[in-house]
Amino acid sequence: MYTQKPSEFYRKAVYEMCQAYTGSTDQEFELFLREVYESEKALLNEESPDYLDLSIPAVGLLAFGDLSMVDDILRSIPPLPQDGPGGLIFRLGSMALSALLPIDIDVRRNPEIVKEWYETHKDRLRWDEKKGVFVLGSSS
């Protein structure tokens, strides 16, 4: 039985949402996501930040092992109950964090606890491309 790595699943999910992407390799897709992410980040309004558009490339970049995306993905998770537009995109972020980080916390229900866990453990998190997830390494 073939089991897809979590990173492959989330790369594909984000790929299917990116209609403007025309490249053919993972490296090109990662560069495309980086450009979209930087562009969307530059458009954020400090008074009323909307992380919805930023969350899609952030999930894709997290699935390529970019740990710096965690904070923006956590910011994109609204308080429960989740109503209105963007529900799937918001859930995509919380599901990606649950799948790609070595945590046993309901991200969608407890984003603040996840943020605390991340701040405590981020220096020990290492990307394992073979497994397609982050793993906890030993303390430095």
Summary of the structure (lengths in Angstrom):
residues: 140
radius of gyration: 14.8
end to end distance: 37.8
largest distance: 49.3
contacts: 379
relative contact order: 0.15
helix: 56%
strand: 6%
